[in-house]
Structures are given as C-alpha cells and as structure tokens.
Amino acid sequence: MPDRQTLLRFLSENPDRATKRDIAKAFGLKGDTRAELKAVLRDLEDEGLIERDRKTLRRPGTLPAVTVLEITMRGADGDLIARPAEWLEEQGPAPVVSVRQSNAGRNKSRGPSTAAGIGDRVLARIFATTRGDATTYSAKVMKVLDRRGGAILGVFKNAPGGGGRLLPIDRRGEEYLIDADFTGDAKDGDLVEVETAKLGRMGLPRAKVMSVLGSVEGEKAISMIAIHAHGIPHVFPAEVLKAADDARPAPLSDREDWRDIPLITIDPADAKDHDDAVFAEEDTAPENPGGVIVTVAIADVSFYVRPGSALDREALKRGNSAYFPDRVVPMLPERISNDLCSLREGEDRPALAVRMTFSSEGKKVAHRFHRVMIKSAAKLSYQQAQAAIDGKPDEATGPLLEPVLKPLWHAYSVLKRGRDKRQPLDLDMPERKILLTPEGKVDKVVVPERLDAHKLIEECMIQANVAAAETLEKRRQPLIYRVHDQPSLAKQEVLREFLATLGLSLARGAAVRASAFNSILARASGEPHQIMVNEMVLRSQSQAIYSPENIGHFGLNLMKYAHFTSPIRRYADLVVHRALVGSLGLGEGAITPEQEAALESIAAEISTTERRAMAAERETVDRLVAHHLAGRVGEAFDGRVSGVTKAGLFISLPQFGADGFIPVSTLGLDYYHYDEAHMALTGEKTGLGYRLGDSVEVKVAEVIPLAGSMRFEMLSEGRKMPAGTRSFHKSGRARRGGGKKPGTRPPRGGRR
C-alpha cells in the first residue's frame, strides 16, 4: 500500500490515469488492499487534498488530462507558453503550460494541422511532472480550436503629434504605443483590434491597428469587448453562410406525418427561434388509470448539419449560442436557426419527437422516439399561456384553452408529483434581466416572474432529456451526457461549518443527496439568513459539464441525463440527436464512427465554450452597469454583501444585478478578522462587522467602465457579530491597505 505522499505524487503526475481503478492497477493492489486504498482516498478528499472530477481524482488547482488552453507567449527557449482557457479565481494562480509542437505539424490521423501559434486556442493533452511540492505542466496539442493570430483588443486614444496609444480593456492588460503609420482608420475612442509589433529596448511595447470595431460608446461595443476578449467566434465564414443558404426544406419522405397534432411552442416573448413544441393528453389505456401522455418535438437540426460539414465545424467551434443584453451570438446561421429549424406557427418543420407515458404518480412507464414532420398550432409566450390558464385568454389562446392548454397543465400536475418525489436541488436564486434603452444603455433590471408555464416547459424538457439518455444507453450507443457531480467533501465541510453558525446542520457522509440541501433551504426559508444560505449552498455545488462517462446529475437527482432539447443553440444536443438517428435507424444525419471516437475531446471542448459564454455574458453585464454608474460617483445605493474575503467585501447591487468591492482598508480604523466559517469580517476592538447576506448602504467611490469594475465605500455601520467570530480557528487578521482589485467576484454556479 503506497503512503499518502506517494499517492498525491501519482495523481499530480498522471492526470490521465487517476481513477481508483487506475491507481490500484498502477500499484498492484488487490483484495483487502483495494478497500484500504478507497479509505485513504476518502480521507485525502475529506481533507481537501484531492478532489473528484467525474470518476477522476486530482489535486485541487491542477489541470485535467484533457483541457482547452490559450497560447499567450513564447518562452526564452522558443517553446510556446499557454494557460487554461477558463480558470476559477479561487483555485489560485492559473498554471503555466509548456506546449510541445509536433515536428510534422499534423496529427496521427492525418487531420488538420496541430501546429499552433501565439493567440491560438487549442485542445491539448496534459502531462505533469512533480518535483518536491512543485508541479510543472507540458501539453501536446490535439486540435487547434481557434486561430486568433495574437490579436489584442483595446481603446485607441490619439497622441499629440500623431499616432496614439492602446488602452487596455481590463486592469491587467498592457498599454501599447501605436506609431502614426500604423493607426489605420482608428479615431479617438474607437474600440480596435491590434497586433503587437517588435518590442524595443525602452519605452512602451508597440502595436499596429488591424481592425476598427466602432466607438467604445457605441450601442453594441460593450458586448463586443467580451466577445473579442474571450475569443467567441461571431462572424460566420463565407462557406458556412453559403452552406446555410443552399439548404432546402426537409422532405416528408422517411418521416411520420404529425402535422395534425396540435403541438405548440411556449417561449419568451422576444424569442426568435423555437426549437421545442409540446402536447399532452390523457392515457386511455385501462392499465394506466389517471396517466398522461406527453409529446415533446424538437427541431431536427441533425438533418441540416451533417458531421464534418462546414456548418458542423463552425457549430463545434462555437459550442453554443451566447446571449447578451443587446445581441445573440448564435451557434448556427439565421437561415438554419431562425428559419429552417425554427418550429414556426403554421409551417411544416422536421422534428425529432419523443412520446412519453407517465403514471398518475408522475413515474415514466414508457417512451418512444419518432422522426416526424410537424406544424406548430401556435406560438405563445410564457405570460400569454399562463394568462389563459388564469382565466384571461386572448384571441390566440382562447381556441386552444380546452383542447391543448388545460391538458398540458394537467400533465404538469402529474409530472410534478414525480418531481416532488425525486426532490431535485431547489435553490431560490432569481435570475435578473437587463433591459436596455434604444441607445444600448441600461434602462432597468427586472426579475421576471417565475410562472407555472416556465415550470411546465422545464419539466417536459427534463423528461425528454432523460428519455434520450435512457434510449441511447439501452442500445449501447456512445453519447455525451450532461453530468453534475456531488459536492466535494472539502466543500461540504466548509458549508457544514458555516451552517453550524446559524444553528443548521448538514449530515456527514460521502453519499449526500440533493434532498439534504433542500431540507436546509426549507429551514432557512423566511429567515433573515435565507439569501446567504441559498448562496452558500450554491457555492458548495460542483459545476455541471459534458462527458462521455456517466456519473449522473446530482442537482436534478437523475442517474441518466443528456441534453437533447436545444440543438439549435447547443452542440451537445446535436450530438445526441445524431446518436438517436443512428441507433434507432431513423435515416440521414446519423453520428459517424469518427465523431464517436472524438466524444471525449468534444465534451471537453464544449464544456469550455459553455464556461466561456457564461463569463462573457457576466462581464458584459458588469461593463454595462459600470458605464451606467460612471456618472453617479458619490451617490448612495442599497446593496448586499455577496462575498467575504480577507481583502474585503464584495457588494452586489440588487437594483442593477452587478458587483463591486470594498477593500478592508477602507472599512474604518479597526483591525478586521476574517472568519471563513461565519463568512464575516469582524472588528477586533468593537466586535462589529459584516457578514455574507447583510443588507448595507454603500457609496460609489470609483468606476472603471472598460473593466466593468466598481469600488464602493461602506456607509452602514457594522453589526454585532456572533460570539466566536474573532477567535474561530480558521480566522485571521485581514490585510490592511491594498486589497483586491475591484470587479473580481466570488465563484458562481453553473447551468443545468
């Protein structure tokens, strides 16, 4: 049996061989020794020394075996240097990776070149070497995802006498000098993309303007900053647009004709594409009394977007659509997403549909997939459908109330019984939506009302996703799952210590269930600490990802789950559609052996593009709000403590849905102690302090619009902290002076 240090070294050096089975095989462990290994690994995880990533174990803050890298520079020895494309700030500094270049420049399968350059985004296999406590990384490029050519985004400012300077769009960026001959068409205040020139021995580095994206004060400049900063492809290549324009409507041949079934779409009022339609009816089978049949039809994108085509390559490169307050960056061209694949009212559209039968208690007893042609009976908004059920039908919903809407709501009441028994994680974290003026400025932030119409569609989609995973597993068809691991033992312990300060408890054990968290949330409901308990439970959760290996979905409390219902905007769903078409023999557009073999790399790639889109969307909101408040420095606002660190307090403004920071050095003359268990900063002399979730009044002290960051000053006096916050064993004296940069945020949860 290897000792703990040897196990930790093995995990660091072998990220691609780090399951329990791999470890047992590497050290020749059998019988009782394997049980001993399991206990040691559990202890290491409980202590926070290792963490699970699906079935793989790894050291916290280390890189997985396959990951997406961004190549940032060339090292002194000529090797390329890269960093992970997405890296959570709480994991510490992002590791530096040395990239190995293939001599031939082509991969073993004679596919596209794997030779990479500065600025490129690549999918790479990671190799680790540990010496003492230090781990160094090298990587071999598996695939070049995006060639960005080292372009840098910034704001051009004229310089006296000609030429100008490039101001960075975030506080970590560098400033560049642009000679008069290299300014192009840039004007003062323009958002520009530049290419770095040769560096001189003295002074600022130089750059050359490559393209002008418009004025930074323009209507769409804010989201464009995030799009470029994260490398989100937003312009479709000519061959992709041509392929979309050349596409023709799918024929009825080889499809079931379902055009007489009154399927309807229920979406946000401003939705431009409609990829799901629903219908429900009672099950008349005598053996299923009180049962219902729910039909979900999903746009048949797989018919138009074939594996290996120009449309397919671009869709994989984007991974998903990205949504900003002022625009959408779609995964597919509008000809496909808003026309041929959009389930428009009264128009023939191809679909992949699943008909599911449920018992009166909401248990799914049967399902079957069909490739069909449908004709949507109506396009309704959530509010419109809900109003009809609530007794206020309009011209569109009136004729549908009895034959379509009421059966759907009855079916939802049946499905809800099953959901209540399943007990998925039930966090109360309302989503905010920014509404803009016609000029692209922030008008107001609203919290859309959560209606039964939303819950109805959500539950129908969840059940359809489950049916897809079950069908493919039964047929032994490789697929990409949507997986969500249970919280790590280390995160559970942090949450447990926090809850103890509120008189709440979380049972110990590796097999924690979502229902345990729901019990805590229910006990906190209506209490002053309700918001911070919800936030802490959210932070304790793992991030949902895509994987060809199934570990279940903890948050939804489901063992088999795959994304099937949104192929217009998510590549994972398109892969699942192709797998269904192939395994069920439903015609053209099936998954290919080449794509099956690449599922691991595809899953890693689209998990990264999803995180990329989330980060870009969030940064855009921060920049929009910062621009909105730039002229209101000195004004006071109601806020809430959304994060606590030794460096200070993160403050969210519910009115705008954005965050700022208060350095601990500005809180007063007292010394403040940081208490991780209580999530609090407490004054040493006064015993007054601030805790996660506290409502406070703050003043805007500084705004950096381009970085989307804000610094606040505290106006509210601290409150008396619970006993023990100044002497708790994990507390420490907070730093004075300096503090963390404004605009950085505590971690946020992922998407289902």
KAVENSUL-V33424 format. One record per residue. N is the residue number from 1. RES is the residue in one letter. SS is DSSP state (h for helix, s for strand, l for the rest). PSI is psi in whole degrees, -180 to 180 (none if undefined). Layout:
BEGIN
n = [N:N]
res = [RES:RES]
ss = [SS:SS]
psi = [PSI:PSI]
END
This chain:
BEGIN
n = [1:2:3:4:5:6:7:8:9:10:11:12:13:14:15:16:17:18:19:20:21:22:23:24:25:26:27:28:29:30:31:32:33:34:35:36:37:38:39:40:41:42:43:44:45:46:47:48:49:50:51:52:53:54:55:56:57:58:59:60:61:62:63:64:65:66:67:68:69:70:71:72:73:74:75:76:77:78:79:80:81:82:83:84:85:86:87:88:89:90:91:92:93:94:95:96:97:98:99:100:101:102:103:104:105:106:107:108:109:110:111:112:113:114:115:116:117:118:119:120:121:122:123:124:125:126:127:128:129:130:131:132:133:134:135:136:137:138:139:140:141:142:143:144:145:146:147:148:149:150:151:152:153:154:155:156:157:158:159:160:161:162:163:164:165:166:167:168:169:170:171:172:173:174:175:176:177:178:179:180:181:182:183:184:185:186:187:188:189:190:191:192:193:194:195:196:197:198:199:200:201:202:203:204:205:206:207:208:209:210:211:212:213:214:215:216:217:218:219:220:221:222:223:224:225:226:227:228:229:230:231:232:233:234:235:236:237:238:239:240:241:242:243:244:245:246:247:248:249:250:251:252:253:254:255:256:257:258:259:260:261:262:263:264:265:266:267:268:269:270:271:272:273:274:275:276:277:278:279:280:281:282:283:284:285:286:287:288:289:290:291:292:293:294:295:296:297:298:299:300:301:302:303:304:305:306:307:308:309:310:311:312:313:314:315:316:317:318:319:320:321:322:323:324:325:326:327:328:329:330:331:332:333:334:335:336:337:338:339:340:341:342:343:344:345:346:347:348:349:350:351:352:353:354:355:356:357:358:359:360:361:362:363:364:365:366:367:368:369:370:371:372:373:374:375:376:377:378:379:380:381:382:383:384:385:386:387:388:389:390:391:392:393:394:395:396:397:398:399:400:401:402:403:404:405:406:407:408:409:410:411:412:413:414:415:416:417:418:419:420:421:422:423:424:425:426:427:428:429:430:431:432:433:434:435:436:437:438:439:440:441:442:443:444:445:446:447:448:449:450:451:452:453:454:455:456:457:458:459:460:461:462:463:464:465:466:467:468:469:470:471:472:473:474:475:476:477:478:479:480:481:482:483:484:485:486:487:488:489:490:491:492:493:494:495:496:497:498:499:500:501:502:503:504:505:506:507:508:509:510:511:512:513:514:515:516:517:518:519:520:521:522:523:524:525:526:527:528:529:530:531:532:533:534:535:536:537:538:539:540:541:542:543:544:545:546:547:548:549:550:551:552:553:554:555:556:557:558:559:560:561:562:563:564:565:566:567:568:569:570:571:572:573:574:575:576:577:578:579:580:581:582:583:584:585:586:587:588:589:590:591:592:593:594:595:596:597:598:599:600:601:602:603:604:605:606:607:608:609:610:611:612:613:614:615:616:617:618:619:620:621:622:623:624:625:626:627:628:629:630:631:632:633:634:635:636:637:638:639:640:641:642:643:644:645:646:647:648:649:650:651:652:653:654:655:656:657:658:659:660:661:662:663:664:665:666:667:668:669:670:671:672:673:674:675:676:677:678:679:680:681:682:683:684:685:686:687:688:689:690:691:692:693:694:695:696:697:698:699:700:701:702:703:704:705:706:707:708:709:710:711:712:713:714:715:716:717:718:719:720:721:722:723:724:725:726:727:728:729:730:731:732:733:734:735:736:737:738:739:740:741:742:743:744:745:746:747:748:749:750:751:752]
res = [M:P:D:R:Q:T:L:L:R:F:L:S:E:N:P:D:R:A:T:K:R:D:I:A:K:A:F:G:L:K:G:D:T:R:A:E:L:K:A:V:L:R:D:L:E:D:E:G:L:I:E:R:D:R:K:T:L:R:R:P:G:T:L:P:A:V:T:V:L:E:I:T:M:R:G:A:D:G:D:L:I:A:R:P:A:E:W:L:E:E:Q:G:P:A:P:V:V:S:V:R:Q:S:N:A:G:R:N:K:S:R:G:P:S:T:A:A:G:I:G:D:R:V:L:A:R:I:F:A:T:T:R:G:D:A:T:T:Y:S:A:K:V:M:K:V:L:D:R:R:G:G:A:I:L:G:V:F:K:N:A:P:G:G:G:G:R:L:L:P:I:D:R:R:G:E:E:Y:L:I:D:A:D:F:T:G:D:A:K:D:G:D:L:V:E:V:E:T:A:K:L:G:R:M:G:L:P:R:A:K:V:M:S:V:L:G:S:V:E:G:E:K:A:I:S:M:I:A:I:H:A:H:G:I:P:H:V:F:P:A:E:V:L:K:A:A:D:D:A:R:P:A:P:L:S:D:R:E:D:W:R:D:I:P:L:I:T:I:D:P:A:D:A:K:D:H:D:D:A:V:F:A:E:E:D:T:A:P:E:N:P:G:G:V:I:V:T:V:A:I:A:D:V:S:F:Y:V:R:P:G:S:A:L:D:R:E:A:L:K:R:G:N:S:A:Y:F:P:D:R:V:V:P:M:L:P:E:R:I:S:N:D:L:C:S:L:R:E:G:E:D:R:P:A:L:A:V:R:M:T:F:S:S:E:G:K:K:V:A:H:R:F:H:R:V:M:I:K:S:A:A:K:L:S:Y:Q:Q:A:Q:A:A:I:D:G:K:P:D:E:A:T:G:P:L:L:E:P:V:L:K:P:L:W:H:A:Y:S:V:L:K:R:G:R:D:K:R:Q:P:L:D:L:D:M:P:E:R:K:I:L:L:T:P:E:G:K:V:D:K:V:V:V:P:E:R:L:D:A:H:K:L:I:E:E:C:M:I:Q:A:N:V:A:A:A:E:T:L:E:K:R:R:Q:P:L:I:Y:R:V:H:D:Q:P:S:L:A:K:Q:E:V:L:R:E:F:L:A:T:L:G:L:S:L:A:R:G:A:A:V:R:A:S:A:F:N:S:I:L:A:R:A:S:G:E:P:H:Q:I:M:V:N:E:M:V:L:R:S:Q:S:Q:A:I:Y:S:P:E:N:I:G:H:F:G:L:N:L:M:K:Y:A:H:F:T:S:P:I:R:R:Y:A:D:L:V:V:H:R:A:L:V:G:S:L:G:L:G:E:G:A:I:T:P:E:Q:E:A:A:L:E:S:I:A:A:E:I:S:T:T:E:R:R:A:M:A:A:E:R:E:T:V:D:R:L:V:A:H:H:L:A:G:R:V:G:E:A:F:D:G:R:V:S:G:V:T:K:A:G:L:F:I:S:L:P:Q:F:G:A:D:G:F:I:P:V:S:T:L:G:L:D:Y:Y:H:Y:D:E:A:H:M:A:L:T:G:E:K:T:G:L:G:Y:R:L:G:D:S:V:E:V:K:V:A:E:V:I:P:L:A:G:S:M:R:F:E:M:L:S:E:G:R:K:M:P:A:G:T:R:S:F:H:K:S:G:R:A:R:R:G:G:G:K:K:P:G:T:R:P:P:R:G:G:R:R]
ss = [l:l:l:h:h:h:h:h:h:h:h:h:h:l:l:l:l:l:l:h:h:h:h:h:h:h:l:l:l:l:l:h:h:h:h:h:h:h:h:h:h:h:h:h:h:h:l:l:l:l:s:s:s:l:l:s:s:s:l:l:l:l:l:l:l:s:s:s:s:s:s:s:s:s:l:l:l:l:l:s:s:s:s:s:l:l:l:l:h:h:h:l:l:l:l:s:s:s:s:s:l:l:l:l:l:s:l:l:l:l:l:l:s:l:l:l:l:l:l:l:s:s:s:s:s:s:s:s:s:s:s:l:l:s:s:s:s:s:s:s:s:s:s:s:s:s:l:l:l:l:s:s:s:s:s:s:s:s:l:l:l:l:l:s:s:s:s:s:l:l:l:l:l:l:l:s:s:s:l:h:h:h:l:l:l:l:l:l:l:s:s:s:s:s:s:s:l:l:l:l:l:l:l:l:l:s:s:s:s:s:s:s:s:s:s:l:l:l:l:l:h:h:h:h:h:h:h:h:h:l:l:l:l:l:l:l:l:h:h:h:h:h:h:h:h:h:l:l:l:l:l:l:l:l:l:s:s:l:l:l:l:l:l:s:s:s:s:l:l:l:l:l:l:l:l:s:s:s:s:s:s:s:l:l:l:l:l:l:l:l:l:s:s:s:s:s:s:s:s:l:h:h:h:l:l:l:l:l:l:h:h:h:h:h:h:h:h:h:l:s:l:s:s:s:l:l:s:s:s:l:l:l:l:h:h:h:h:h:h:h:l:l:l:l:s:l:l:s:s:s:s:s:s:s:s:s:s:s:l:l:l:l:l:s:s:s:s:s:s:s:s:s:s:s:s:s:l:s:s:s:s:h:h:h:h:h:h:h:h:l:l:l:l:l:h:h:h:h:l:l:h:h:h:h:h:h:h:h:h:h:h:h:h:h:h:h:h:h:h:h:h:h:l:l:l:l:l:l:l:l:l:l:s:s:s:s:l:l:l:l:l:s:s:s:s:s:l:l:l:l:l:h:h:h:h:h:h:h:h:h:h:h:h:h:h:h:h:h:h:h:h:h:h:h:l:l:l:l:l:l:s:s:s:s:l:l:l:l:h:h:h:h:h:h:h:h:h:h:h:h:l:l:l:l:l:l:l:l:l:l:l:l:l:h:h:h:h:h:h:h:h:h:h:h:l:l:l:l:l:h:h:h:h:h:h:h:h:h:h:h:l:l:l:l:s:s:s:l:l:l:l:l:s:l:l:l:l:s:l:l:l:l:l:l:l:l:l:l:l:s:h:h:h:h:h:h:h:h:h:h:h:h:h:l:l:l:l:l:l:l:l:l:h:h:h:h:h:l:h:h:h:h:h:h:h:h:h:h:h:h:h:h:h:h:h:h:h:h:h:h:h:h:h:h:h:h:h:h:h:h:h:h:l:l:l:s:s:s:s:s:s:s:s:s:s:l:l:s:s:s:s:s:s:l:l:l:l:s:s:s:s:s:s:h:h:h:l:l:l:l:l:s:s:s:s:l:l:l:l:s:s:s:s:l:l:l:l:s:s:s:s:l:l:l:s:s:s:s:s:s:s:s:s:s:h:h:h:l:s:s:s:s:s:s:l:l:l:l:s:s:l:l:l:l:l:l:l:l:l:l:l:s:s:l:l:l:l:l:l:l:l:l:l:l:l:l:l:l:l:l:l:l]
psi = [120:152:173:-42:-38:-40:-43:-40:-42:-43:-38:-40:-12:65:-22:-2:68:29:167:-39:-42:-44:-45:-40:-42:-35:7:38:134:163:-131:-28:-32:-38:-38:-40:-44:-41:-41:-44:-37:-41:-43:-39:-40:-32:-3:12:-22:163:159:138:95:-124:-6:140:141:162:141:138:12:166:144:170:-36:127:167:129:154:123:120:-28:178:134:176:-29:6:-11:152:144:135:163:155:140:-38:124:124:134:-34:-9:-5:-170:140:134:151:136:130:126:123:133:134:135:-41:-21:8:149:174:-30:12:37:-158:158:139:9:124:163:177:134:-15:151:126:153:126:152:132:139:133:145:128:128:112:-127:0:137:127:152:143:164:149:126:125:-33:136:117:-38:124:110:-8:23:18:144:140:141:-176:128:132:129:147:144:133:2:162:-162:-168:152:117:133:157:-3:166:-16:-10:164:157:141:150:133:115:156:-33:-10:19:-16:-135:14:137:163:126:1:145:120:158:130:163:133:142:-177:140:136:172:-23:157:-171:151:155:156:165:131:125:-37:151:124:0:174:142:-18:0:168:-38:14:-33:-49:-30:-32:-49:-38:-46:-40:-34:2:35:118:126:-6:122:133:155:-39:-30:-44:-39:-43:-38:-43:-32:-14:143:154:143:140:164:-22:144:17:151:141:104:22:-15:-5:125:62:144:155:138:113:174:152:-29:14:137:-23:148:103:3:141:150:156:148:153:163:147:119:-1:129:-26:-2:63:133:3:167:158:122:129:129:121:130:138:133:73:-31:-23:-34:-33:97:148:133:-6:169:-41:-41:-44:-41:-38:-41:-38:-39:-36:-37:165:151:136:124:160:-28:-2:167:133:101:157:-31:151:156:-33:-34:-54:-40:-5:-84:-34:-6:126:75:148:129:9:142:130:138:145:157:119:152:131:117:135:131:146:173:-19:7:14:129:125:-18:155:159:139:147:146:119:171:125:167:105:132:-22:151:109:152:162:-46:-38:-47:-41:-40:-39:-44:-33:8:14:64:155:-168:-33:-40:-20:-54:-18:-8:-54:-49:-23:-54:-48:-41:-34:-44:-35:-43:-38:-39:-33:-47:-33:-31:-43:-39:-43:-36:-36:-33:66:164:128:71:142:82:87:138:137:149:129:128:133:156:167:-22:1:12:162:125:-58:165:128:155:102:139:137:109:162:-28:-39:-47:-36:-52:-42:-45:-36:-42:-40:-45:-36:-38:-41:-44:-39:-47:-42:-43:-45:-38:-44:-34:9:39:121:142:175:120:157:111:151:108:155:159:144:157:-34:-44:-35:-40:-41:-45:-41:-43:-39:-46:-33:-30:-15:6:19:154:150:122:145:159:147:-24:47:146:161:-32:-29:-40:-37:-36:-42:-45:-38:-40:-28:-14:130:-6:159:-27:15:-46:-46:-29:-43:-42:-41:-37:-41:-45:-23:-14:152:170:133:139:177:142:144:-8:134:123:9:176:104:-47:-40:-8:51:141:-28:118:131:150:120:-22:-1:59:-15:-33:-1:128:-32:-42:-37:-41:-42:-41:-47:-39:-40:-45:-44:-47:-27:0:48:10:-146:157:20:161:146:159:-35:-41:-37:-42:-22:12:-35:-46:-37:-45:-43:-40:-49:-23:-38:-42:-31:-47:-36:-46:-42:-43:-43:-41:-43:-43:-35:-43:-45:-44:-40:-46:-39:-42:-40:-36:1:-32:9:27:133:-15:154:145:153:134:-178:139:113:-5:146:128:173:-28:-19:-159:136:133:127:145:100:-29:-28:-12:31:166:157:-174:145:109:145:-27:-16:3:-19:-171:-7:161:133:134:136:127:108:-38:-44:-9:59:155:125:132:134:-41:-45:-25:5:149:-165:143:153:131:-11:138:129:165:131:159:138:118:-35:140:132:90:-44:-32:-11:30:150:142:133:164:140:130:-25:141:144:160:164:126:152:152:137:-11:-20:-11:6:143:-20:2:163:159:127:149:147:142:156:-103:174:152:140:147:-20:156:158:164:151:161:172:-167:154:none]
END
